[in-house]
């Protein structure tokens, strides 16, 4: 009984596969486009069903003209020969009525065509026939007299190095060499400019004119997909039938090579069930050409379908349960997020910022019409309060940390007020809607004034110095001026806003953390900050403990960019020694080489030098070697003569003493993790 059941299942699977086979053939009748008839496998038109032909051999029919595209070039399909597995193509840029027109790109198979087409096809069992001839375009500085060289001077053809298209101008002497044999054997001072191909001209060609060359380009060239058909099989499966002069591609690896499977199909054909199936045009020989892998995959596929059908009620119940479970988890996660935010707001109900409803936010922003920008945590819109003052409204995106970035902003800026810290006017927390309302900064963020080539208002060096002092005071206030120590962890030009008087305001406290003021060491579960400004101890714990010195490091990178008006790591510099600006500028200052500092006056140059020296102190590798922000403010406000030159920062973690003697001290730069190379932009040349 079990054997009969297995046999029945096998019969059903075979019948299903046969039905699929038949349906596939009926769904793919030959197509036509223009003069090309009976377009069939492996080719197909773009309008044919996806199951027909292969995508790699897709033909476009444009205005009833068959075209095929390769490597951004367009070719006319002139002919398809299914007997010899060849297709003839012609470049669409060659014009019939323009004697001197040429394709814009070389048309060799190595350059233009993928491995779908080949330059040869099987003419006899082990003999290959080349399908085309090379047309080698040559330029010589003086006339050449040779029967192998076709004079192309009527067109005065030259090839512009900056453009792939030929141009017509009188320059040197142009010739065409037919065939690749001896093409590299050039006359003195001659050079090869371009190679095209054609299937019109014979191999032993003599007395050819340039008109013949043009006709060859119009005629086009033949390529074969024969080896594409046979590449997955043995060579014996691809051969020429001498009686019909037709190439055949016979995989020869079907299940007919497996006697057991063939025997099962033939025995099934002789049974009563087989005779019944024959009435439905079932033929076991249809499966002889399938390879074993394809046959097994077909059986597995249909077995899965039968299993799903047999277990349909159970399957549907499982899917429904999964949907209910996912919905429950999603709702629970969002309810947890809402609860966390609401619990925080209830606990800190004495906060100064005003709580707005979402409808009020829409009114303030006039329906979110004026978008100022977009950051990592959401979009910022310009709004107008009832009082008439403008405001910046940041709509937070989908929360990834249980609303923690919203809590961070409200908990930090909501409790402080300082001239150099952006003021939080209000907030919105209405289910999934999160918004923060800040005072509006008409001069935007500092990065637009440091890096932009074209700005409406150029900030002078003296004003940039005043901005640096203001930023330093704002950070110092965060570290020492509140009842809780606030570490920002994301100091960068984008987060420094400028009001109408260019007074700087530290903003974006989404990554900030609060700690007791007596805590000099803090703990973090993961690194936080922006690549390029992140302190090294956030990545490498062996460098030092995480503390407020992380903000000092970020400020140093910011100050260096403000002084140099450029990014610290600039890969486009022509001189490799200047790629990492802090290292280069340190060497210049230390060696007293008369570095060109920004500024037109001596006072401005002194200001720039002071900012660079202080920045170098701030970006020392070890946190213990960096000054506090209070000390940084003192240094900025002091005279430059009072400043000492800092030690040259160790830009590689390998330069630190290694606690493990088994680890090689002088490792290659490639061993440094790329993420850290990006984050603190180590100097590339290792100086």
Phi and psi in degrees as a GROMACS rama.xvg file:
@    title "Ramachandran Plot"
@    xaxis  label "Phi"
@    yaxis  label "Psi"
@TYPE xy
-65.0701  -37.6864  UNK-2
-64.1538  -42.6585  UNK-3
-62.4883  -39.1047  UNK-4
-64.11  -42.2895  UNK-5
-64.3914  -40.7787  UNK-6
-63.1246  -40.5336  UNK-7
-63.3483  -42.5798  UNK-8
-62.7491  -41.8995  UNK-9
-61.0985  -42.0372  UNK-10
-62.9412  -44.4072  UNK-11
-61.8307  -42.8313  UNK-12
-63.3337  -42.1505  UNK-13
-64.2804  -42.4759  UNK-14
-63.7911  -40.7994  UNK-15
-62.425  -41.5324  UNK-16
-67.6692  -37.9109  UNK-17
-63.9404  -39.5428  UNK-18
-62.8397  -42.7537  UNK-19
-62.7285  -41.1939  UNK-20
-61.0878  -45.5391  UNK-21
-66.688  -43.1188  UNK-22
-61.5588  -40.5491  UNK-23
-61.6429  -42.1686  UNK-24
-66.1022  -41.2307  UNK-25
-68.1409  -28.1837  UNK-26
-80.9693  -6.43294  UNK-27
-126.83  63.023  UNK-28
-69.8947  157.129  UNK-29
-59.2489  147.074  UNK-30
-109.528  168.582  UNK-31
-139.928  150.875  UNK-32
-153.211  114.252  UNK-33
61.3937  -128.583  UNK-34
-84.27  -5.95988  UNK-35
-91.8146  114.561  UNK-36
-107.02  160.583  UNK-37
54.2779  52.1223  UNK-38
-74.7093  117.239  UNK-39
-142.363  -175.47  UNK-40
-49.6067  136.443  UNK-41
-86.1066  0.660167  UNK-42
-84.2519  160.702  UNK-43
-159.672  158.216  UNK-44
-86.8589  158.889  UNK-45
-61.9845  -25.9283  UNK-46
-85.8266  -5.54631  UNK-47
-76.225  157.079  UNK-48
-57.991  152.733  UNK-49
-64.226  -24.0248  UNK-50
-79.0528  -8.46522  UNK-51
-92.4341  137.326  UNK-52
59.3287  -160.742  UNK-53
-125.788  144.15  UNK-54
-60.9014  -33.7343  UNK-55
-65.7179  -24.3736  UNK-56
-107.66  35.3927  UNK-57
-80.9288  134.232  UNK-58
-111.036  136.28  UNK-59
-96.3318  138.616  UNK-60
-111.425  100.808  UNK-61
-114.695  117.481  UNK-62
53.5342  40.6469  UNK-63
63.7182  25.3082  UNK-64
-117.264  122.141  UNK-65
-75.9029  128.8  UNK-66
-131.805  152.235  UNK-67
-137.168  141.492  UNK-68
-113.22  134.666  UNK-69
-144.77  133.321  UNK-70
49.5154  47.1806  UNK-71
66.5841  8.08502  UNK-72
-107.095  152.383  UNK-73
-114.591  133.609  UNK-74
-127.468  139.828  UNK-75
-77.7645  138.059  UNK-76
-89.4919  108.169  UNK-77
-86.8404  -35.887  UNK-78
-163.542  145.201  UNK-79
-126.129  122.124  UNK-80
-112.152  103.346  UNK-81
-76.4191  -17.9008  UNK-82
-70.07  -39.4662  UNK-83
-106.349  5.99912  UNK-84
58.4266  41.5828  UNK-85
-124.057  153.591  UNK-86
-133.207  136.72  UNK-87
-106.736  127.318  UNK-88
-122.043  153.789  UNK-89
-139.346  136.609  UNK-90
-66.0326  133.241  UNK-91
-71.0693  -15.2871  UNK-92
-81.519  -12.1925  UNK-93
-81.9579  120.186  UNK-94
-101.072  137.956  UNK-95
-62.5414  -40.4589  UNK-96
-93.9294  2.65309  UNK-97
-114.529  101.315  UNK-98
-57.9239  -31.0293  UNK-99
-102.638  5.92903  UNK-100
-70.8915  143.04  UNK-101
-137.132  155.881  UNK-102
-63.5013  146.292  UNK-103
-74.1632  -17.3821  UNK-104
-130.552  156.146  UNK-105
-59.2316  150.966  UNK-106
-120.55  33.4416  UNK-107
-76.7996  153.921  UNK-108
-64.9206  -31.3577  UNK-109
-67.0062  -29.4741  UNK-110
-91.5903  -45.0101  UNK-111
-102.052  -24.1367  UNK-112
-119.58  142.545  UNK-113
-72.4361  -179.569  UNK-114
-76.7354  21.6091  UNK-115
-83.9658  -24.1753  UNK-116
-123.495  156.101  UNK-117
-135.532  158.209  UNK-118
-83.354  -11.7189  UNK-119
-131.18  162.133  UNK-120
-144.614  166.251  UNK-121
-76.9412  114.753  UNK-122
-95.1164  -39.4619  UNK-123
-132.98  -176.675  UNK-124
-54.9853  -45.5753  UNK-125
-128.022  30.4505  UNK-126
-122.169  135.783  UNK-127
-114.645  140.216  UNK-128
-113.925  125.664  UNK-129
-72.3586  137.446  UNK-130
-92.035  -13.3752  UNK-131
-151.267  169.383  UNK-132
-113.645  149.511  UNK-133
-82.9696  142.174  UNK-134
-112.992  103.277  UNK-135
-96.7916  113.018  UNK-136
-87.2294  124.901  UNK-137
-124.56  143.246  UNK-138
-118.868  132.718  UNK-139
-127.094  147.769  UNK-140
-77.0025  -14.0815  UNK-141
-142.074  160.85  UNK-142
-60.0435  145.846  UNK-143
-124.495  131.076  UNK-144
-109.543  105.721  UNK-145
-156.907  138.755  UNK-146
-70.7839  -13.0967  UNK-147
-85.2461  -10.4672  UNK-148
-108.583  122.755  UNK-149
-91.3851  125.722  UNK-150
-70.3151  122.835  UNK-151
-110.883  16.0459  UNK-152
-63.5809  -25.5261  UNK-153
-56.2022  -25.0342  UNK-154
-99.7496  -11.2086  UNK-155
49.2965  53.206  UNK-156
-80.7944  127.027  UNK-157
-134.167  163.181  UNK-158
-119.521  121.234  UNK-159
-76.8213  131.041  UNK-160
-67.3043  -24.9376  UNK-161
-92.0856  -3.44125  UNK-162
-141.43  140.371  UNK-163
-74.7893  -10.3408  UNK-164
-91.0828  141.136  UNK-165
-69.5878  148.44  UNK-166
-124.242  155.405  UNK-167
-103.521  110.19  UNK-168
-156.937  151.904  UNK-169
-77.8186  111.109  UNK-170
-161.236  118.432  UNK-171
59.793  -160.133  UNK-172
-128.624  133.832  UNK-173
-107.725  138.008  UNK-174
-140.601  164.394  UNK-175
-127.53  128.298  UNK-176
-103.966  126.075  UNK-177
-87.8665  121.626  UNK-178
89.9171  154.602  UNK-179
-88.4952  -12.4342  UNK-180
-64.8016  121.172  UNK-181
74.28  10.1121  UNK-182
-64.7418  -31.8454  UNK-183
-79.7075  -10.1724  UNK-184
-85.2377  69.9731  UNK-185
-84.2183  157.117  UNK-186
-66.5772  162.672  UNK-187
-56.6105  134.51  UNK-188
67.2716  4.84061  UNK-189
-83.8056  155.804  UNK-190
-139.519  153.561  UNK-191
-88.9223  124.461  UNK-192
-97.3046  -40.9255  UNK-193
-159.18  150.997  UNK-194
-126.036  126.114  UNK-195
-118.352  174.711  UNK-196
-134.208  152.531  UNK-197
-150.307  151.916  UNK-198
-108.169  8.97541  UNK-199
-84.7685  -42.1066  UNK-200
-82.6043  135.875  UNK-201
-71.7544  170.361  UNK-202
-69.0846  -49.6555  UNK-203
-88.486  66.7766  UNK-204
-93.3874  136.776  UNK-205
-137.359  158.409  UNK-206
53.5331  47.6112  UNK-207
-94.2759  138.513  UNK-208
-101.37  169.734  UNK-209
-67.9681  -24.1117  UNK-210
-63.4699  -35.8768  UNK-211
-66.4048  -37.4669  UNK-212
-62.2882  -43.7856  UNK-213
-64.0472  -40.6606  UNK-214
-63.7838  -34.7681  UNK-215
-64.6728  -39.0664  UNK-216
-68.1237  -37.4569  UNK-217
-65.5938  -41.0428  UNK-218
-63.8062  -38.9947  UNK-219
96.4753  -160.653  UNK-220
-143.32  152.01  UNK-221
-98.5158  142.995  UNK-222
-131.514  157.67  UNK-223
-118.767  138.656  UNK-224
-102.953  14.9009  UNK-225
-61.019  -46.2648  UNK-226
-72.9546  -23.9302  UNK-227
-63.5958  -33.5688  UNK-228
-72.5709  -35.751  UNK-229
-100.698  -5.60781  UNK-230
-63.5674  -23.8391  UNK-231
-89.8321  2.04128  UNK-232
-126.839  175.388  UNK-233
-72.5091  157.36  UNK-234
-64.3308  -29.7054  UNK-235
-63.2316  -18.7085  UNK-236
-78.7007  -10.9411  UNK-237
-116.578  117.579  UNK-238
-153.085  170.805  UNK-239
-105.927  130.651  UNK-240
-84.2044  108.704  UNK-241
-63.2963  -28.3137  UNK-242
-76.2583  -32.8508  UNK-243
-107.603  -7.05455  UNK-244
53.4072  45.8002  UNK-245
-125.477  135.526  UNK-246
-80.2861  142.079  UNK-247
-125.434  142.53  UNK-248
-119.225  96.9471  UNK-249
-108.073  108.313  UNK-250
-55.1985  -39.9665  UNK-251
61.7607  24.765  UNK-252
-128.457  26.4489  UNK-253
-74.2485  -179.442  UNK-254
-73.6735  -3.85603  UNK-255
-62.0471  -22.3471  UNK-256
-76.2333  -7.71508  UNK-257
-110.829  99.413  UNK-258
-56.6248  -36.3099  UNK-259
-63.0977  -47.9697  UNK-260
-65.9067  -41.8877  UNK-261
-62.6893  -40.0857  UNK-262
-64.5881  -40.3087  UNK-263
-62.7033  -42.4718  UNK-264
-66.4973  -41.1749  UNK-265
-69.7654  -37.2835  UNK-266
-65.7902  -39.841  UNK-267
-63.9607  -31.6306  UNK-268
-64.782  -30.1873  UNK-269
-87.0285  -9.27341  UNK-270
-80.0153  168.197  UNK-271
-62.5116  -38.4794  UNK-272
-64.5476  -38.3698  UNK-273
-63.9448  -39.6547  UNK-274
-65.3336  -36.128  UNK-275
-65.7626  -42.2352  UNK-276
-66.1732  -29.3101  UNK-277
-63.9134  -26.5067  UNK-278
-66.0394  -20.5697  UNK-279
-99.9084  25.203  UNK-280
63.1167  30.7411  UNK-281
-82.5953  131.221  UNK-282
-134.908  117.096  UNK-283
-63.7879  -23.2292  UNK-284
-67.6549  -17.2566  UNK-285
-61.9166  -22.7265  UNK-286
-96.416  -2.52014  UNK-287
-69.8276  -27.6299  UNK-288
-86.3131  -7.21619  UNK-289
-72.8203  138.108  UNK-290
-78.3959  165.701  UNK-291
-62.275  -40.0219  UNK-292
-63.1799  -45.6455  UNK-293
-62.9184  -37.225  UNK-294
-67.5459  -43.605  UNK-295
-64.3879  -40.4302  UNK-296
-63.5998  -38.4042  UNK-297
-63.464  -42.9683  UNK-298
-62.3391  -44.626  UNK-299
-63.9233  -38.9235  UNK-300
-63.518  -47.8473  UNK-301
-73.532  -28.9404  UNK-302
-64.3057  -38.1158  UNK-303
-65.1623  -40.8685  UNK-304
-61.5637  -45.0459  UNK-305
-62.9018  -38.9411  UNK-306
-64.0369  -42.9749  UNK-307
-63.6585  -43.0501  UNK-308
-63.2018  -41.124  UNK-309
-68.2141  -34.4153  UNK-310
-104.463  26.048  UNK-311
-54.4581  -48.8679  UNK-312
-58.9913  -44.9017  UNK-313
-63.6545  -41.0973  UNK-314
-63.6216  -46.0191  UNK-315
-64.0636  -38.1036  UNK-316
-64.0978  -39.1848  UNK-317
-66.1191  -42.1022  UNK-318
-63.2389  -44.2779  UNK-319
-62.1829  -41.3155  UNK-320
-63.4017  -40.1913  UNK-321
-64.2467  -40.0443  UNK-322
-64.3864  -43.8914  UNK-323
-63.1024  -41.4197  UNK-324
-65.3214  -44.7409  UNK-325
-64.1331  -39.7313  UNK-326
-63.5264  -40.4151  UNK-327
-63.9866  -44.8274  UNK-328
-63.9983  -39.7363  UNK-329
-64.346  -45.8518  UNK-330
-65.4542  -39.3687  UNK-331
-65.7188  -39.2864  UNK-332
-64.1267  -43.5798  UNK-333
-71.3513  -37.1097  UNK-334
-63.4734  -37.2216  UNK-335
-63.4601  -40.1886  UNK-336
-64.6499  -46.8136  UNK-337
-59.5799  -41.9642  UNK-338
-64.2175  -39.3833  UNK-339
-62.9404  -45.6895  UNK-340
-65.674  -45.5234  UNK-341
-64.384  -38.6953  UNK-342
-62.6138  -40.7515  UNK-343
-63.312  -44.9132  UNK-344
-66.176  -35.9303  UNK-345
-68.1205  -38.1744  UNK-346
-70.1367  -33.1264  UNK-347
-112.771  52.2488  UNK-348
-75.9523  -0.820997  UNK-349
-96.0222  11.5223  UNK-350
-66.902  144.674  UNK-351
-68.5828  -40.1514  UNK-352
-56.402  148.328  UNK-353
-86.483  141.157  UNK-354
-93.2128  123.688  UNK-355
-108.517  153.045  UNK-356
-84.0448  163.733  UNK-357
-65.7811  -34.278  UNK-358
-64.092  -36.9209  UNK-359
-65.1616  -38.0972  UNK-360
-61.7046  -40.6533  UNK-361
-65.0856  -37.2631  UNK-362
-68.8894  -41.5644  UNK-363
-61.1277  -40.572  UNK-364
-91.7566  2.52403  UNK-365
56.3992  45.5838  UNK-366
74.9907  27.6299  UNK-367
59.3619  45.4044  UNK-368
-85.8721  -34.5843  UNK-369
-104.669  94.767  UNK-370
-88.8192  124.188  UNK-371
-87.94  -31.5284  UNK-372
173.531  -175.896  UNK-373
-144.408  134.61  UNK-374
-125.042  -169.703  UNK-375
-66.1246  -25.4188  UNK-376
-106.787  -1.67404  UNK-377
154.113  -170.324  UNK-378
-103.325  150.98  UNK-379
-116.22  131.105  UNK-380
-122.78  151.028  UNK-381
-86.5288  135.765  UNK-382
-137.413  173.402  UNK-383
-135.236  124.441  UNK-384
-79.6599  167.908  UNK-385
-60.9686  -30.9971  UNK-386
-70.9814  -11.3194  UNK-387
99.208  -10.6284  UNK-388
-77.4017  146.605  UNK-389
-83.251  153.681  UNK-390
-142.405  158.349  UNK-391
-107.954  122.198  UNK-392
-108.618  115.764  UNK-393
-98.77  115.546  UNK-394
-91.3755  114.486  UNK-395
-73.4052  141.445  UNK-396
-79.8982  -162.506  UNK-397
-62.7407  131.873  UNK-398
-74.2623  137.29  UNK-399
-112.165  -2.0326  UNK-400
-140.561  44.8886  UNK-401
59.8695  33.9343  UNK-402
74.3518  18.4725  UNK-403
-68.0331  -35.7642  UNK-404
-65.2023  -34.5736  UNK-405
-66.199  -45.4202  UNK-406
-61.7581  -40.8554  UNK-407
-58.9765  -45.8882  UNK-408
-63.127  -50.0371  UNK-409
-66.9118  -38.9703  UNK-410
-70.517  -26.7409  UNK-411
-94.5745  -66.0906  UNK-412
-67.4144  -28.7639  UNK-413
-65.6345  -18.9682  UNK-414
-107.467  -1.12804  UNK-415
-125.905  160.657  UNK-416
-147.252  117.55  UNK-417
-149.209  147.25  UNK-418
-63.6082  -23.8256  UNK-419
-108.265  19.0465  UNK-420
-125.795  130.915  UNK-421
-60.7524  142.337  UNK-422
-91.1713  129.421  UNK-423
-90.1188  111.945  UNK-424
-80.2081  -41.6076  UNK-425
-166.942  -175.936  UNK-426
-153.744  166.956  UNK-427
-134.381  130.697  UNK-428
-137.899  90.0557  UNK-429
-127.396  94.9597  UNK-430
53.2818  -117.993  UNK-431
-82.9822  -5.91507  UNK-432
-85.9162  125.614  UNK-433
-128.759  129.007  UNK-434
-143.972  146.649  UNK-435
-126.224  132.593  UNK-436
-112.229  117.94  UNK-437
-112.836  164.679  UNK-438
-65.2633  143.975  UNK-439
-80.8111  133.431  UNK-440
-110.374  99.9108  UNK-441
-66.2081  -23.2275  UNK-442
-93.5539  9.97158  UNK-443
69.4782  -157.39  UNK-444
-95.6608  159.547  UNK-445
-66.6752  -30.0573  UNK-446
-60.9289  -31.6798  UNK-447
-66.5611  -25.1097  UNK-448
-94.5573  -18.8005  UNK-449
-87.2774  -48.2619  UNK-450
-99.1773  -26.6681  UNK-451
-66.4471  137.531  UNK-452
-75.7841  -33.5757  UNK-453
-120.99  110.387  UNK-454
-128.88  149.067  UNK-455
-68.2578  -34.6682  UNK-456
-126.508  121.181  UNK-457
-89.4701  125.453  UNK-458
-82.2685  127.461  UNK-459
-71.1469  164.933  UNK-460
-62.8169  -40.0416  UNK-461
-64.5348  -41.6365  UNK-462
-67.8534  -36.8613  UNK-463
-63.235  -36.5321  UNK-464
-65.0765  -42.3243  UNK-465
-63.5917  -37.7106  UNK-466
-63.8604  -40.7902  UNK-467
-61.0643  -42.7345  UNK-468
-63.0139  -42.532  UNK-469
-62.1541  -42.8009  UNK-470
-62.7029  -43.5403  UNK-471
-61.4562  -40.1194  UNK-472
-67.2732  -37.877  UNK-473
-63.0467  -43.4288  UNK-474
-68.2879  -40.2872  UNK-475
-59.8543  -39.4276  UNK-476
-63.4702  -39.9803  UNK-477
-62.5188  -37.4605  UNK-478
-77.6892  -33.527  UNK-479
-129.558  -14.9908  UNK-480
-90.9343  -4.47496  UNK-481
-115.163  170.414  UNK-482
-71.6742  -17.6287  UNK-483
-122.201  142.937  UNK-484
-78.2342  125.093  UNK-485
-109.284  117.643  UNK-486
-101.322  125.371  UNK-487
-78.2648  -47.5986  UNK-488
67.2221  9.37736  UNK-489
-150.054  46.4627  UNK-490
-75.4405  121.806  UNK-491
-163.521  164.668  UNK-492
-57.977  -33.6734  UNK-493
-64.8442  -25.4744  UNK-494
-100.394  13.299  UNK-495
-109.942  111.698  UNK-496
-98.942  152.462  UNK-497
-122.111  128.992  UNK-498
-83.1569  -168.179  UNK-499
-64.9277  -22.2957  UNK-500
-102.611  14.3471  UNK-501
61.707  30.0064  UNK-502
-82.3237  125.178  UNK-503
-77.3994  148.227  UNK-504
-133.267  123.463  UNK-505
-72.64  130.874  UNK-506
-135.365  -178.678  UNK-507
59.0059  85.5669  UNK-508
-103.067  28.1317  UNK-509
-63.6496  -26.0556  UNK-510
-104.724  4.24836  UNK-511
-68.3363  154.106  UNK-512
-133.408  143.939  UNK-513
-103.866  136.554  UNK-514
-140.637  154.553  UNK-515
-59.0188  147.817  UNK-516
-66.0753  -22.1202  UNK-517
-86.4974  1.19532  UNK-518
-89.1229  110.292  UNK-519
-88.5621  -21.1961  UNK-520
-117.848  134.851  UNK-521
-120.782  163.057  UNK-522
-119.488  136.962  UNK-523
-131.071  143.869  UNK-524
-84.5993  -19.9913  UNK-525
-153.652  154.284  UNK-526
-65.8507  146.674  UNK-527
-141.901  149.205  UNK-528
134.949  -170.671  UNK-529
-114.17  134.577  UNK-530
-55.5641  131.411  UNK-531
103.551  -19.7949  UNK-532
-126.887  -5.73966  UNK-533
-75.5074  134.129  UNK-534
-66.9239  144.103  UNK-535
-63.7263  -30.4713  UNK-536
-67.6985  -15.3837  UNK-537
-71.8126  -20.0755  UNK-538
-104.426  -49.2258  UNK-539
-105.66  107.354  UNK-540
-67.0573  -24.7327  UNK-541
-70.8012  -16.039  UNK-542
-72.7015  -36.1402  UNK-543
166.101  169.927  UNK-544
-77.7256  152.08  UNK-545
-79.2339  131.951  UNK-546
-155.033  -167.249  UNK-547
-63.2442  -13.6643  UNK-548
-65.9832  -16.7539  UNK-549
-64.9364  -39.9037  UNK-550
-67.3169  -32.8713  UNK-551
-63.8463  -43.6092  UNK-552
-60.6613  -47.1463  UNK-553
-61.0443  -40.2749  UNK-554
-63.7542  -37.6311  UNK-555
-62.1664  -42.3337  UNK-556
-64.4204  -39.0319  UNK-557
-63.9714  -46.3423  UNK-558
-62.9707  -37.1538  UNK-559
-64.4174  -39.7968  UNK-560
-69.6127  -35.3797  UNK-561
-66.3533  -38.2096  UNK-562
-71.4211  -41.1751  UNK-563
-90.7611  -9.0609  UNK-564
53.4211  39.1719  UNK-565
-160.651  162.637  UNK-566
-72.5071  151.196  UNK-567
-66.4694  -35.348  UNK-568
-113.375  113.577  UNK-569
-131.646  97.3937  UNK-570
-74.0763  -10.8078  UNK-571
-91.1594  3.03983  UNK-572
-63.9058  140.27  UNK-573
-71.6861  -32.3138  UNK-574
-97.7121  118.03  UNK-575
-57.4874  -31.0002  UNK-576
-66.8218  -16.4753  UNK-577
-100.091  4.00005  UNK-578
-61.7874  -47.4709  UNK-579
-99.416  101.32  UNK-580
-59.6989  -46.0616  UNK-581
-57.1785  -39.5861  UNK-582
-68.8567  -43.7316  UNK-583
-63.6843  -45.7669  UNK-584
-69.4368  -30.7826  UNK-585
-63.3154  -46.3475  UNK-586
-61.1758  -39.8746  UNK-587
-65.6379  -42.6005  UNK-588
-68.0119  -43.2042  UNK-589
-69.8802  -32.6345  UNK-590
-93.2783  -0.0785858  UNK-591
53.0864  49.4975  UNK-592
-90.4243  13.188  UNK-593
70.521  49.3215  UNK-594
-60.1848  141.509  UNK-595
-79.5539  103.369  UNK-596
-96.0507  151.643  UNK-597
-64.5613  149.428  UNK-598
123.137  146.098  UNK-599
-94.4202  -21.3255  UNK-600
-115.787  165.409  UNK-601
-63.7685  -36.2267  UNK-602
-62.0555  -42.9451  UNK-603
-66.8496  -38.1178  UNK-604
-66.8309  -35.4932  UNK-605
-67.2856  -38.7727  UNK-606
-63.3703  -44.7849  UNK-607
-61.7349  -43.029  UNK-608
-63.1284  -41.7327  UNK-609
-60.5865  -45.4258  UNK-610
-61.812  -38.8203  UNK-611
-66.663  -44.5833  UNK-612
-61.6497  -45.2562  UNK-613
-65.2688  -38.8065  UNK-614
-62.2893  -39.6516  UNK-615
-64.6608  -34.6615  UNK-616
-64.1882  -40.4817  UNK-617
-71.4982  -26.8027  UNK-618
-100.694  23.4663  UNK-619
-59.1509  143.855  UNK-620
-63.6874  -46.5586  UNK-621
-82.0968  131.874  UNK-622
-57.4423  -33.1104  UNK-623
-66.3999  -23.5438  UNK-624
-85.7366  -7.608  UNK-625
-89.7554  147.463  UNK-626
-77.7  164.583  UNK-627
-77.3911  167.013  UNK-628
-66.378  -30.1276  UNK-629
-62.5051  -42.5492  UNK-630
-67.9142  -36.1045  UNK-631
-62.4811  -41.6685  UNK-632
-62.0858  -43.4629  UNK-633
-60.4706  -41.7934  UNK-634
-65.2036  -40.3078  UNK-635
-65.1518  -33.8317  UNK-636
-88.5476  -6.31413  UNK-637
-92.1121  173.044  UNK-638
-78.3524  153.465  UNK-639
-66.4021  -26.7268  UNK-640
-65.3514  -20.966  UNK-641
-84.0968  -6.62609  UNK-642
-92.5332  135.804  UNK-643
-92.0583  150.317  UNK-644
-74.7287  126.133  UNK-645
-74.0055  164.211  UNK-646
-63.8436  153.563  UNK-647
-68.2554  125.161  UNK-648
-61.5006  141.373  UNK-649
-80.9366  109.364  UNK-650
-85.3649  -5.58606  UNK-651
-117.927  138.121  UNK-652
-61.6733  -25.0945  UNK-653
-67.959  -21.9558  UNK-654
-77.7156  -9.12397  UNK-655
-77.3462  148.887  UNK-656
-58.9205  132.874  UNK-657
-93.6519  127.754  UNK-658
-75.0665  -22.0356  UNK-659
-104.196  107.138  UNK-660
-66.9835  -15.8443  UNK-661
-78.5251  -15.6618  UNK-662
-88.9517  129.803  UNK-663
-61.5799  131.044  UNK-664
-74.446  -36.1551  UNK-665
-103.911  75.0903  UNK-666
-85.141  162.49  UNK-667
-72.4457  155.9  UNK-668
-62.2474  -29  UNK-669
-65.6148  -16.8651  UNK-670
-79.1873  -13.2923  UNK-671
-75.4314  130.16  UNK-672
-55.6996  136.357  UNK-673
-60.6352  -35.2818  UNK-674
-60.5795  -35.0957  UNK-675
-79.0356  -33.0099  UNK-676
-58.6014  -40.66  UNK-677
-71.0818  -36.3354  UNK-678
-74.4764  -39.7432  UNK-679
-117.072  7.30457  UNK-680
43.871  67.0524  UNK-681
-60.1896  150.217  UNK-682
-65.0307  130.487  UNK-683
-70.0872  -37.976  UNK-684
-84.7809  1.99493  UNK-685
73.9323  14.0015  UNK-686
